[in-house]
Amino acid sequence: MIQRHAEKKLKELAKGFPAVAVIGPRQSGKTTLVKKVFSKKPYVLLEDPEVRLFAEKDARGFLAQFPNGAVLDEVQRVPELFSYLQGVIDAANKPGMFILTGSQNFLLMEKVTQSLAGRIALVKLLCFTLDELKASKISFETYEEYLFRGMYPRLYDMSITPQDFYAGYVQTYLERDLRLLQNVQNLSAFHTFLKMCANRIGQLINLSALANDCGITHNTAKAWLSVLETSFIVFLLRPHHKNFNKRLVKMPKLYFTDTGLAAHLADIQDVRHLEHHSLKGALFESFVISELLKKRLNQGKENNLYFWRDKVGNEIDCLIDRGQTLIPVEIKSGRTVIEDYFKNILYWNKLSGQDPSDSLIVYGGDTEQRRTTGYVFPWKNIGTSAPG
């Protein structure tokens, strides 16, 4: 079993809160993680129709089966449980009683806010990190392999091709979850929307243009994008507010939490196809930023990643906001360091007055370089070299 970095934080939170919820995209390994960490607790899957019916019709009786708590998987399927959970948790007043998992952040968070505020802690679990795979002796020589394959656990647990996995993933999970969250009638338009999002990876989101290209309304595009975000399929990188008296763009940039899914939706057929594809640089950027995000979430911390771009096109791919310090990160898929890589970093440091030694460049090569203009490190070291 591949050791998950979030395990440490999950155990820590279960010692201080009566309930802990592990949320993230479907197939990200939530069930495997909670079963391993809480192996002595009863496990209940609320996607099972018979179990779900019992929980819906008699929530009090259902919870009475578990006087010492339980693992409740896909708990957002039975929202009625949350009000009763509050009473059980308050009466027992014991840490780590109930461990909840859910794949839809919006539905789960809505009920948590209403019923379990102050009683529950959250762990957001995305797919494998590069370091988790490396620690288990799973590695590829080139980053293109990771971009194409993606990081979903099932791809490393079973003999299944990325094409087969992602085709089933879209049909089984994305379409079903969308129907649960939105009254979607036109699945063909939704497929087009997914593909258009994948082909816009790393770009500023223009909802009107996206809606026009898909033949849907602006409001529909906004609602569907929200569903993808709350289901942890995509994430929006927001622009940082610090402007240094420069006019800034206000639109967020679109990224996928997993590049394998994005590559599939962009009709990239194999690794060789990817090597010269126009989306290669954007997919590499999405891969690096998602690794930074996963590192942060696995520590139980909130997203602190932004980008910076002014109206004339000066841009920093990613800013890590550490309170008193903003760490600029430039992301380059090339395997050879060239002077052009430092152009935006130099502009940022001159504008902000920051120490150049705080600047980072992640690139597609293998050599580490400490320069006066910034620290250059290879993509393979993203988990260890980049700050959280």
C-alpha positions in Angstrom: 0.0 0.0 0.0 1.3 3.4 -0.9 1.8 5.6 2.1 -0.2 8.8 2.0 1.3 12.0 3.3 -2.1 13.1 4.6 -2.2 10.2 7.1 -0.2 12.0 9.7 -2.6 15.0 9.7 -5.6 12.7 9.7 -4.4 10.9 12.9 -3.6 14.2 14.6 -7.0 15.7 13.9 -8.8 12.5 15.0 -7.2 13.0 18.5 -8.7 16.5 18.9 -12.1 16.4 17.1 -15.1 14.1 17.5 -15.5 13.9 13.8 -13.1 14.2 10.8 -14.2 14.4 7.2 -11.9 13.3 4.3 -13.0 15.0 1.1 -11.7 14.9 -2.4 -12.4 13.7 -5.9 -13.7 10.3 -6.6 -11.1 7.6 -6.7 -8.5 9.7 -5.0 -7.9 7.0 -2.3 -10.1 8.4 0.5 -11.7 5.0 1.4 -8.3 3.2 1.3 -6.8 5.8 3.6 -9.6 5.8 6.2 -9.9 2.0 6.2 -6.2 1.8 6.9 -6.0 4.4 9.6 -9.2 3.4 11.3 -9.2 -0.3 10.7 -10.8 -1.1 14.0 -13.9 1.0 13.3 -17.0 -0.4 11.5 -17.0 0.6 7.9 -20.3 1.7 6.2 -20.7 2.6 2.5 -23.7 4.9 2.1 -23.7 4.3 -1.6 -25.2 0.9 -0.9 -28.9 1.3 -1.6 -30.1 -0.9 1.3 -27.8 0.8 3.8 -28.7 4.3 2.5 -32.4 3.5 2.8 -32.0 2.5 6.5 -30.0 5.7 7.2 -32.6 7.9 5.4 -35.7 6.4 7.0 -34.3 5.8 10.5 -31.2 7.9 11.1 -31.4 7.6 14.9 -31.6 3.8 14.7 -28.9 3.6 12.1 -26.4 5.6 14.2 -27.3 3.6 17.3 -25.5 0.6 15.7 -22.2 2.4 16.3 -21.9 3.5 19.9 -18.2 3.9 19.5 -18.4 5.6 16.1 -17.8 4.4 12.6 -16.3 5.2 9.2 -19.2 6.6 7.1 -18.2 6.5 3.4 -19.8 8.9 0.8 -21.8 10.5 3.6 -23.1 13.3 1.4 -25.5 10.7 0.0 -27.6 10.9 3.2 -27.7 14.5 4.3 -30.4 13.6 6.9 -27.6 12.0 9.0 -25.9 15.3 9.9 -28.5 16.6 12.3 -28.5 13.3 14.2 -24.7 13.1 14.2 -24.6 16.3 16.1 -26.6 14.9 18.9 -24.6 11.6 19.1 -21.3 13.4 19.0 -22.3 15.9 21.7 -23.7 13.1 24.0 -20.5 11.0 23.7 -18.0 13.8 23.8 -15.2 11.6 22.6 -12.5 12.4 19.9 -12.3 10.5 16.7 -15.7 8.9 16.9 -16.9 9.4 13.3 -14.8 9.5 10.2 -16.7 10.8 7.2 -15.7 10.8 3.5 -17.3 12.6 0.6 -16.6 13.4 -3.0 -18.7 16.5 -3.3 -17.3 19.4 -1.3 -20.3 21.6 -1.7 -23.0 19.2 -0.5 -20.8 18.0 2.4 -19.6 21.5 3.5 -23.2 22.8 3.4 -24.3 20.2 6.0 -21.1 20.5 8.0 -21.6 24.2 8.3 -25.2 23.8 9.4 -24.9 20.9 11.8 -21.3 20.1 12.8 -19.5 23.4 12.9 -16.9 23.3 15.6 -17.2 19.5 16.0 -15.5 18.4 12.7 -12.1 18.9 11.0 -11.5 18.5 7.3 -8.7 16.8 5.3 -8.7 17.4 1.6 -7.2 14.4 -0.2 -6.3 14.7 -3.9 -4.6 12.0 -5.9 -1.1 10.7 -5.3 1.8 13.1 -5.1 5.0 12.6 -6.9 6.8 12.0 -3.6 4.3 9.4 -2.5 5.0 7.4 -5.7 8.7 7.9 -5.4 8.7 6.6 -1.8 7.0 3.4 -3.1 9.6 2.9 -5.8 7.3 3.9 -8.6 8.8 6.4 -10.9 9.2 7.4 -14.6 12.2 9.0 -16.2 10.3 11.8 -18.0 7.6 14.1 -16.7 5.6 13.5 -19.8 4.8 10.0 -18.5 3.2 11.5 -15.3 1.4 14.2 -17.3 -0.2 11.6 -19.5 -0.9 8.9 -16.9 -1.9 11.2 -14.1 -1.9 10.3 -10.4 -5.2 8.5 -9.7 -4.4 5.5 -7.4 -6.2 2.9 -9.5 -3.8 3.5 -12.3 -1.0 2.2 -10.0 -2.9 -0.4 -8.2 -4.3 -2.3 -11.2 -3.3 -3.2 -14.7 -5.5 -0.6 -16.5 -4.5 1.8 -19.3 -5.0 5.6 -18.8 -7.4 5.6 -21.8 -9.7 2.9 -20.3 -9.6 4.4 -16.8 -10.4 8.0 -17.8 -13.1 7.0 -20.3 -14.8 5.1 -17.5 -14.2 7.8 -15.0 -15.9 10.4 -17.1 -19.0 8.2 -17.7 -19.3 6.7 -14.3 -18.4 9.6 -12.0 -18.5 12.9 -13.7 -21.8 12.4 -15.5 -23.5 10.9 -12.4 -22.2 13.5 -10.0 -23.3 16.3 -12.4 -26.8 14.9 -12.4 -26.8 14.9 -8.6 -25.7 18.5 -8.4 -27.3 20.0 -11.5 -30.4 19.1 -13.6 -28.4 18.4 -16.7 -30.3 17.2 -19.8 -27.7 17.7 -22.5 -24.8 15.4 -21.7 -23.3 16.0 -25.2 -23.0 19.7 -24.4 -21.4 18.8 -21.0 -18.8 16.6 -22.8 -18.0 19.5 -25.1 -17.7 21.7 -22.0 -15.2 19.3 -20.4 -13.1 19.1 -23.5 -13.1 22.9 -23.9 -12.0 23.3 -20.2 -9.1 20.8 -20.8 -8.0 22.7 -23.9 -8.0 25.9 -21.9 -5.8 24.6 -19.1 -3.5 27.3 -17.7 -5.5 30.1 -19.3 -7.6 32.9 -17.9 -11.2 31.9 -17.6 -13.5 33.8 -19.9 -17.0 32.3 -19.2 -18.7 34.1 -22.0 -16.2 32.7 -24.6 -16.4 29.3 -23.0 -20.2 29.3 -23.1 -20.3 30.4 -26.7 -17.9 27.7 -27.8 -20.0 25.1 -26.1 -23.4 26.4 -27.3 -24.6 27.0 -23.7 -25.5 30.1 -21.7 -23.1 32.0 -19.5 -25.0 30.9 -16.4 -24.8 27.3 -17.4 -21.1 27.5 -18.0 -20.7 29.2 -14.6 -22.8 26.4 -12.9 -21.0 23.6 -14.6 -17.6 25.0 -13.8 -18.7 25.4 -10.1 -19.6 21.7 -10.1 -16.2 20.7 -11.5 -14.5 22.8 -8.9 -16.6 21.5 -5.9 -16.0 18.0 -7.1 -12.2 18.6 -7.1 -11.8 18.0 -10.8 -10.6 21.5 -11.5 -9.2 24.3 -9.4 -9.1 28.0 -10.1 -5.9 29.9 -9.4 -6.9 33.4 -8.3 -4.9 36.5 -9.1 -3.0 38.0 -6.1 -4.3 41.4 -5.0 -0.9 43.0 -4.6 -0.5 45.4 -7.6 2.4 47.7 -6.9 0.4 50.5 -8.5 -0.1 48.4 -11.6 -3.4 47.4 -13.1 -4.0 43.7 -12.7 -6.1 41.1 -14.4 -9.0 40.0 -12.3 -10.0 36.7 -13.9 -8.7 33.4 -12.4 -6.8 30.8 -14.3 -8.1 27.2 -14.9 -6.2 24.1 -13.9 -7.0 20.4 -13.4 -6.2 18.7 -10.2 -5.0 15.8 -12.3 -3.2 16.1 -15.7 -4.1 12.6 -16.8 -7.8 13.5 -17.0 -7.0 16.7 -18.7 -4.8 15.0 -21.3 -7.6 12.4 -21.9 -10.2 15.1 -22.4 -7.8 16.9 -24.8 -7.7 13.7 -26.9 -4.0 13.1 -26.3 -3.6 9.5 -27.2 -0.2 8.5 -25.8 3.0 9.9 -24.4 4.6 10.4 -27.8 1.6 12.4 -28.9 2.1 14.6 -25.8 5.8 15.3 -26.4 5.1 17.8 -29.2 1.5 18.8 -28.3 0.6 22.5 -27.9 -0.7 21.8 -24.4 2.4 20.3 -23.1 3.7 23.4 -21.4 0.3 24.2 -19.8 -0.1 20.6 -18.6 3.4 20.8 -17.0 2.4 24.0 -15.3 -0.8 22.4 -14.0 1.1 19.4 -12.8 3.6 21.5 -10.8 0.9 23.8 -9.3 -1.2 20.8 -8.3 1.8 19.2 -6.6 2.3 22.4 -4.6 -1.4 22.4 -3.8 -1.4 18.7 -2.7 1.6 19.4 -0.5 -0.3 22.1 1.3 -3.5 20.2 1.7 -1.8 17.1 3.0 -0.5 19.2 5.9 -4.1 20.3 6.7 -3.4 23.8 5.5 -5.5 26.0 3.2 -4.6 26.8 -0.4 -2.1 29.7 -0.4 -1.3 29.7 -4.1 -2.0 32.6 -6.5 -0.7 34.0 -9.8 0.2 37.6 -10.7 -0.3 39.3 -14.0 -0.5 43.0 -14.9 -2.4 44.5 -17.9 0.6 44.6 -20.1 1.4 40.9 -19.7 4.1 40.7 -17.1 3.3 37.6 -15.1 4.4 35.2 -12.4 3.1 31.7 -12.9 2.6 31.1 -9.2 2.9 33.1 -6.0 3.2 31.2 -2.7 1.7 33.5 0.0 3.5 33.0 3.2 2.1 35.9 5.1 5.0 38.4 5.2 6.6 36.9 2.1 5.4 36.2 -1.4 7.5 33.5 -3.1 7.4 33.8 -6.9 7.6 30.6 -8.9 8.2 30.4 -12.6 7.4 27.0 -14.3 9.2 26.0 -17.5 8.8 22.7 -19.2 12.1 23.0 -21.1 14.9 20.7 -20.1 17.7 23.3 -20.4 17.9 26.5 -18.3 18.0 29.6 -20.5 18.3 33.3 -19.5 14.7 33.9 -20.7 13.4 31.9 -17.8 14.5 34.7 -15.4 12.8 37.5 -17.2 9.6 37.7 -15.2 11.4 36.8 -11.9 13.8 39.8 -12.4 10.9 42.1 -13.2 9.0 40.9 -10.1 11.9 41.3 -7.8 12.7 44.8 -9.1 9.0 45.8 -8.7 8.6 44.2 -5.2 12.0 44.9 -3.8 12.2 41.3 -2.6 15.4 39.3 -2.2 16.1 37.3 -5.4 17.1 34.3 -3.3 13.4 33.7 -2.5 12.6 33.2 -6.2 12.0 29.7 -7.6 12.1 28.3 -11.1 10.8 24.7 -11.6 11.9 23.3 -14.9 11.8 20.1 -16.9 15.5 19.2 -16.5 17.5 17.4 -13.9 20.1 19.8 -12.5 19.8 22.0 -9.4 21.2 25.5 -9.7 21.5 28.2 -7.0 21.9 31.5 -8.8 22.0 35.1 -7.6 18.7 35.6 -9.5 16.9 32.6 -7.9 16.9 28.9 -7.1 16.4 26.6 -10.0 15.3 23.1 -9.3 14.1 20.1 -11.3 10.5 18.9 -11.5 11.4 15.7 -9.7 12.2 17.7 -6.5 9.0 19.6 -6.3 7.9 17.9 -3.1 11.1 18.4 -1.2 12.5 21.7 -2.6 9.4 23.9 -2.9 8.1 25.5 0.3 4.6 24.6 1.6 
